């Protein structure tokens, strides 16, 4: 664990890891609570 790194950088690294593994966009992480209606609307379309 590198304590010299800034939290913002760690957050971006974690977000990038999520994007690589699960294809999660950064904007998705900013939605609280997650709006599942959006997913339902896309499926209905």
PyMOL Python script that loads the backbone (N, CA, C, O; Angstrom):
from pymol import cmd

cmd.read_pdbstr("""\
ATOM      1  N   UNK A   1       0.845  -1.193   0.000  1.00  0.00           N
ATOM      2  CA  UNK A   1       0.000   0.000   0.000  1.00  0.00           C
ATOM      3  C   UNK A   1       0.883   1.246   0.000  1.00  0.00           C
ATOM      4  O   UNK A   1       1.691   1.446   0.907  1.00  0.00           O
ATOM      5  N   UNK A   2       0.721   2.071  -1.016  1.00  0.00           N
ATOM      6  CA  UNK A   2       1.548   3.263  -1.136  1.00  0.00           C
ATOM      7  C   UNK A   2       0.810   4.451  -0.539  1.00  0.00           C
ATOM      8  O   UNK A   2      -0.148   4.955  -1.125  1.00  0.00           O
ATOM      9  N   UNK A   3       1.258   4.892   0.618  1.00  0.00           N
ATOM     10  CA  UNK A   3       0.576   5.992   1.306  1.00  0.00           C
ATOM     11  C   UNK A   3       0.907   7.343   0.681  1.00  0.00           C
ATOM     12  O   UNK A   3       0.307   8.356   1.043  1.00  0.00           O
ATOM     13  N   UNK A   4       1.851   7.367  -0.248  1.00  0.00           N
ATOM     14  CA  UNK A   4       2.221   8.626  -0.892  1.00  0.00           C
ATOM     15  C   UNK A   4       1.208   9.019  -1.964  1.00  0.00           C
ATOM     16  O   UNK A   4       1.165  10.176  -2.382  1.00  0.00           O
ATOM     17  N   UNK A   5       0.395   8.068  -2.408  1.00  0.00           N
ATOM     18  CA  UNK A   5      -0.581   8.375  -3.444  1.00  0.00           C
ATOM     19  C   UNK A   5      -1.760   9.138  -2.859  1.00  0.00           C
ATOM     20  O   UNK A   5      -2.162   8.908  -1.718  1.00  0.00           O
ATOM     21  N   UNK A   6      -2.307  10.051  -3.660  1.00  0.00           N
ATOM     22  CA  UNK A   6      -3.450  10.839  -3.206  1.00  0.00           C
ATOM     23  C   UNK A   6      -4.732  10.016  -3.342  1.00  0.00           C
ATOM     24  O   UNK A   6      -4.841   9.182  -4.240  1.00  0.00           O
ATOM     25  N   UNK A   7      -5.701  10.248  -2.455  1.00  0.00           N
ATOM     26  CA  UNK A   7      -6.973   9.514  -2.516  1.00  0.00           C
ATOM     27  C   UNK A   7      -7.648   9.628  -3.879  1.00  0.00           C
ATOM     28  O   UNK A   7      -8.246   8.666  -4.361  1.00  0.00           O
ATOM     29  N   UNK A   8      -7.553  10.799  -4.500  1.00  0.00           N
ATOM     30  CA  UNK A   8      -8.167  10.984  -5.807  1.00  0.00           C
ATOM     31  C   UNK A   8      -7.572  10.051  -6.844  1.00  0.00           C
ATOM     32  O   UNK A   8      -8.285   9.518  -7.693  1.00  0.00           O
ATOM     33  N   UNK A   9      -6.265   9.856  -6.773  1.00  0.00           N
ATOM     34  CA  UNK A   9      -5.609   8.961  -7.715  1.00  0.00           C
ATOM     35  C   UNK A   9      -6.022   7.521  -7.444  1.00  0.00           C
ATOM     36  O   UNK A   9      -6.260   6.748  -8.372  1.00  0.00           O
ATOM     37  N   UNK A  10      -6.106   7.170  -6.165  1.00  0.00           N
ATOM     38  CA  UNK A  10      -6.533   5.818  -5.802  1.00  0.00           C
ATOM     39  C   UNK A  10      -7.955   5.566  -6.282  1.00  0.00           C
ATOM     40  O   UNK A  10      -8.278   4.471  -6.743  1.00  0.00           O
ATOM     41  N   UNK A  11      -8.809   6.593  -6.169  1.00  0.00           N
ATOM     42  CA  UNK A  11     -10.189   6.450  -6.613  1.00  0.00           C
ATOM     43  C   UNK A  11     -10.245   6.222  -8.115  1.00  0.00           C
ATOM     44  O   UNK A  11     -11.000   5.375  -8.591  1.00  0.00           O
ATOM     45  N   UNK A  12      -9.442   6.981  -8.864  1.00  0.00           N
ATOM     46  CA  UNK A  12      -9.426   6.809 -10.320  1.00  0.00           C
ATOM     47  C   UNK A  12      -8.899   5.434 -10.693  1.00  0.00           C
ATOM     48  O   UNK A  12      -9.404   4.802 -11.621  1.00  0.00           O
ATOM     49  N   UNK A  13      -7.880   4.967  -9.970  1.00  0.00           N
ATOM     50  CA  UNK A  13      -7.338   3.642 -10.253  1.00  0.00           C
ATOM     51  C   UNK A  13      -8.378   2.565  -9.979  1.00  0.00           C
ATOM     52  O   UNK A  13      -8.514   1.614 -10.749  1.00  0.00           O
ATOM     53  N   UNK A  14      -9.111   2.716  -8.881  1.00  0.00           N
ATOM     54  CA  UNK A  14     -10.155   1.750  -8.537  1.00  0.00           C
ATOM     55  C   UNK A  14     -11.276   1.787  -9.569  1.00  0.00           C
ATOM     56  O   UNK A  14     -11.804   0.748  -9.964  1.00  0.00           O
ATOM     57  N   UNK A  15     -11.634   2.999 -10.002  1.00  0.00           N
ATOM     58  CA  UNK A  15     -12.678   3.140 -11.009  1.00  0.00           C
ATOM     59  C   UNK A  15     -12.246   2.503 -12.314  1.00  0.00           C
ATOM     60  O   UNK A  15     -13.040   1.835 -12.977  1.00  0.00           O
ATOM     61  N   UNK A  16     -10.983   2.709 -12.689  1.00  0.00           N
ATOM     62  CA  UNK A  16     -10.464   2.132 -13.923  1.00  0.00           C
ATOM     63  C   UNK A  16     -10.481   0.607 -13.841  1.00  0.00           C
ATOM     64  O   UNK A  16     -10.757  -0.071 -14.830  1.00  0.00           O
ATOM     65  N   UNK A  17     -10.183   0.073 -12.656  1.00  0.00           N
ATOM     66  CA  UNK A  17     -10.201  -1.372 -12.461  1.00  0.00           C
ATOM     67  C   UNK A  17     -11.612  -1.915 -12.639  1.00  0.00           C
ATOM     68  O   UNK A  17     -11.809  -2.962 -13.256  1.00  0.00           O
ATOM     69  N   UNK A  18     -12.600  -1.193 -12.091  1.00  0.00           N
ATOM     70  CA  UNK A  18     -13.992  -1.609 -12.247  1.00  0.00           C
ATOM     71  C   UNK A  18     -14.402  -1.556 -13.713  1.00  0.00           C
ATOM     72  O   UNK A  18     -15.104  -2.444 -14.197  1.00  0.00           O
ATOM     73  N   UNK A  19     -13.965  -0.516 -14.419  1.00  0.00           N
ATOM     74  CA  UNK A  19     -14.303  -0.386 -15.833  1.00  0.00           C
ATOM     75  C   UNK A  19     -13.718  -1.539 -16.630  1.00  0.00           C
ATOM     76  O   UNK A  19     -14.355  -2.062 -17.545  1.00  0.00           O
ATOM     77  N   UNK A  20     -12.484  -1.937 -16.270  1.00  0.00           N
ATOM     78  CA  UNK A  20     -11.817  -3.007 -17.007  1.00  0.00           C
ATOM     79  C   UNK A  20     -12.467  -4.356 -16.733  1.00  0.00           C
ATOM     80  O   UNK A  20     -12.659  -5.158 -17.647  1.00  0.00           O
ATOM     81  N   UNK A  21     -12.801  -4.600 -15.482  1.00  0.00           N
ATOM     82  CA  UNK A  21     -13.336  -5.912 -15.097  1.00  0.00           C
ATOM     83  C   UNK A  21     -14.819  -6.057 -15.389  1.00  0.00           C
ATOM     84  O   UNK A  21     -15.261  -7.091 -15.891  1.00  0.00           O
ATOM     85  N   UNK A  22     -15.587  -5.023 -15.077  1.00  0.00           N
ATOM     86  CA  UNK A  22     -17.040  -5.152 -15.141  1.00  0.00           C
ATOM     87  C   UNK A  22     -17.695  -4.220 -16.163  1.00  0.00           C
ATOM     88  O   UNK A  22     -18.907  -4.278 -16.370  1.00  0.00           O
ATOM     89  N   UNK A  23     -16.904  -3.372 -16.792  1.00  0.00           N
ATOM     90  CA  UNK A  23     -17.473  -2.465 -17.776  1.00  0.00           C
ATOM     91  C   UNK A  23     -18.352  -1.404 -17.140  1.00  0.00           C
ATOM     92  O   UNK A  23     -19.308  -0.934 -17.758  1.00  0.00           O
ATOM     93  N   UNK A  24     -18.032  -1.021 -15.897  1.00  0.00           N
ATOM     94  CA  UNK A  24     -18.832  -0.019 -15.192  1.00  0.00           C
ATOM     95  C   UNK A  24     -18.301   1.381 -15.503  1.00  0.00           C
ATOM     96  O   UNK A  24     -17.108   1.649 -15.357  1.00  0.00           O
ATOM     97  N   UNK A  25     -19.198   2.265 -15.932  1.00  0.00           N
ATOM     98  CA  UNK A  25     -18.782   3.636 -16.211  1.00  0.00           C
ATOM     99  C   UNK A  25     -18.673   4.418 -14.911  1.00  0.00           C
ATOM    100  O   UNK A  25     -19.350   4.118 -13.928  1.00  0.00           O
ATOM    101  N   UNK A  26     -17.801   5.435 -14.924  1.00  0.00           N
ATOM    102  CA  UNK A  26     -17.584   6.249 -13.726  1.00  0.00           C
ATOM    103  C   UNK A  26     -18.873   6.956 -13.309  1.00  0.00           C
ATOM    104  O   UNK A  26     -19.118   7.140 -12.117  1.00  0.00           O
ATOM    105  N   UNK A  27     -19.698   7.353 -14.283  1.00  0.00           N
ATOM    106  CA  UNK A  27     -20.931   8.066 -13.972  1.00  0.00           C
ATOM    107  C   UNK A  27     -21.888   7.169 -13.202  1.00  0.00           C
ATOM    108  O   UNK A  27     -22.695   7.659 -12.412  1.00  0.00           O
ATOM    109  N   UNK A  28     -21.808   5.856 -13.424  1.00  0.00           N
ATOM    110  CA  UNK A  28     -22.697   4.926 -12.732  1.00  0.00           C
ATOM    111  C   UNK A  28     -22.424   4.946 -11.238  1.00  0.00           C
ATOM    112  O   UNK A  28     -23.342   4.808 -10.430  1.00  0.00           O
ATOM    113  N   UNK A  29     -21.146   5.120 -10.868  1.00  0.00           N
ATOM    114  CA  UNK A  29     -20.773   5.115  -9.461  1.00  0.00           C
ATOM    115  C   UNK A  29     -21.265   6.370  -8.748  1.00  0.00           C
ATOM    116  O   UNK A  29     -21.354   6.389  -7.521  1.00  0.00           O
ATOM    117  N   UNK A  30     -21.584   7.417  -9.507  1.00  0.00           N
ATOM    118  CA  UNK A  30     -22.005   8.681  -8.905  1.00  0.00           C
ATOM    119  C   UNK A  30     -23.507   8.715  -8.638  1.00  0.00           C
ATOM    120  O   UNK A  30     -23.996   9.656  -8.013  1.00  0.00           O
ATOM    121  N   UNK A  31     -24.241   7.718  -9.097  1.00  0.00           N
ATOM    122  CA  UNK A  31     -25.694   7.700  -8.918  1.00  0.00           C
ATOM    123  C   UNK A  31     -26.036   7.038  -7.585  1.00  0.00           C
ATOM    124  O   UNK A  31     -25.750   5.857  -7.387  1.00  0.00           O
ATOM    125  N   UNK A  32     -26.644   7.789  -6.675  1.00  0.00           N
ATOM    126  CA  UNK A  32     -27.063   7.242  -5.381  1.00  0.00           C
ATOM    127  C   UNK A  32     -28.486   7.675  -5.069  1.00  0.00           C
ATOM    128  O   UNK A  32     -28.737   8.878  -5.006  1.00  0.00           O
ATOM    129  N   UNK A  33     -29.422   6.771  -4.874  1.00  0.00           N
ATOM    130  CA  UNK A  33     -29.227   5.342  -5.090  1.00  0.00           C
ATOM    131  C   UNK A  33     -29.285   5.017  -6.578  1.00  0.00           C
ATOM    132  O   UNK A  33     -29.746   5.852  -7.355  1.00  0.00           O
ATOM    133  N   UNK A  34     -28.840   3.845  -7.005  1.00  0.00           N
ATOM    134  CA  UNK A  34     -28.900   3.471  -8.424  1.00  0.00           C
ATOM    135  C   UNK A  34     -30.339   3.498  -8.926  1.00  0.00           C
ATOM    136  O   UNK A  34     -31.253   3.028  -8.248  1.00  0.00           O
ATOM    137  N   UNK A  35     -30.528   4.050 -10.115  1.00  0.00           N
ATOM    138  CA  UNK A  35     -31.877   4.152 -10.673  1.00  0.00           C
ATOM    139  C   UNK A  35     -32.119   2.956 -11.585  1.00  0.00           C
ATOM    140  O   UNK A  35     -31.729   2.965 -12.752  1.00  0.00           O
ATOM    141  N   UNK A  36     -32.761   1.934 -11.047  1.00  0.00           N
ATOM    142  CA  UNK A  36     -32.978   0.714 -11.820  1.00  0.00           C
ATOM    143  C   UNK A  36     -34.038   0.921 -12.896  1.00  0.00           C
ATOM    144  O   UNK A  36     -34.157   0.114 -13.818  1.00  0.00           O
ATOM    145  N   UNK A  37     -34.812   2.004 -12.780  1.00  0.00           N
ATOM    146  CA  UNK A  37     -35.814   2.297 -13.794  1.00  0.00           C
ATOM    147  C   UNK A  37     -35.163   2.542 -15.146  1.00  0.00           C
ATOM    148  O   UNK A  37     -35.743   2.228 -16.185  1.00  0.00           O
ATOM    149  N   UNK A  38     -33.951   3.104 -15.133  1.00  0.00           N
ATOM    150  CA  UNK A  38     -33.239   3.356 -16.379  1.00  0.00           C
ATOM    151  C   UNK A  38     -32.945   2.033 -17.074  1.00  0.00           C
ATOM    152  O   UNK A  38     -33.104   1.915 -18.289  1.00  0.00           O
ATOM    153  N   UNK A  39     -32.516   1.040 -16.300  1.00  0.00           N
ATOM    154  CA  UNK A  39     -32.209  -0.271 -16.868  1.00  0.00           C
ATOM    155  C   UNK A  39     -33.467  -0.911 -17.431  1.00  0.00           C
ATOM    156  O   UNK A  39     -33.438  -1.513 -18.504  1.00  0.00           O
ATOM    157  N   UNK A  40     -34.572  -0.780 -16.706  1.00  0.00           N
ATOM    158  CA  UNK A  40     -35.834  -1.367 -17.141  1.00  0.00           C
ATOM    159  C   UNK A  40     -36.305  -0.715 -18.432  1.00  0.00           C
ATOM    160  O   UNK A  40     -36.817  -1.392 -19.324  1.00  0.00           O
ATOM    161  N   UNK A  41     -36.132   0.604 -18.532  1.00  0.00           N
ATOM    162  CA  UNK A  41     -36.550   1.310 -19.732  1.00  0.00           C
ATOM    163  C   UNK A  41     -35.739   0.868 -20.934  1.00  0.00           C
ATOM    164  O   UNK A  41     -36.275   0.743 -22.035  1.00  0.00           O
ATOM    165  N   UNK A  42     -34.454   0.633 -20.735  1.00  0.00           N
ATOM    166  CA  UNK A  42     -33.597   0.187 -21.832  1.00  0.00           C
ATOM    167  C   UNK A  42     -34.016  -1.201 -22.285  1.00  0.00           C
ATOM    168  O   UNK A  42     -34.037  -1.484 -23.483  1.00  0.00           O
ATOM    169  N   UNK A  43     -34.352  -2.071 -21.333  1.00  0.00           N
ATOM    170  CA  UNK A  43     -34.768  -3.429 -21.670  1.00  0.00           C
ATOM    171  C   UNK A  43     -36.103  -3.421 -22.405  1.00  0.00           C
ATOM    172  O   UNK A  43     -36.321  -4.219 -23.316  1.00  0.00           O
ATOM    173  N   UNK A  44     -36.997  -2.515 -22.007  1.00  0.00           N
ATOM    174  CA  UNK A  44     -38.301  -2.441 -22.649  1.00  0.00           C
ATOM    175  C   UNK A  44     -38.174  -1.915 -24.075  1.00  0.00           C
ATOM    176  O   UNK A  44     -38.993  -2.242 -24.934  1.00  0.00           O
ATOM    177  N   UNK A  45     -37.157  -1.107 -24.326  1.00  0.00           N
ATOM    178  CA  UNK A  45     -36.969  -0.516 -25.636  1.00  0.00           C
ATOM    179  C   UNK A  45     -36.563  -1.554 -26.643  1.00  0.00           C
ATOM    180  O   UNK A  45     -36.359  -1.233 -27.814  1.00  0.00           O
TER     181      UNK A  45
END
""", "prot")
cmd.dss("prot")
cmd.show_as("cartoon", "prot")
cmd.util.cbc("prot")
cmd.orient("prot")
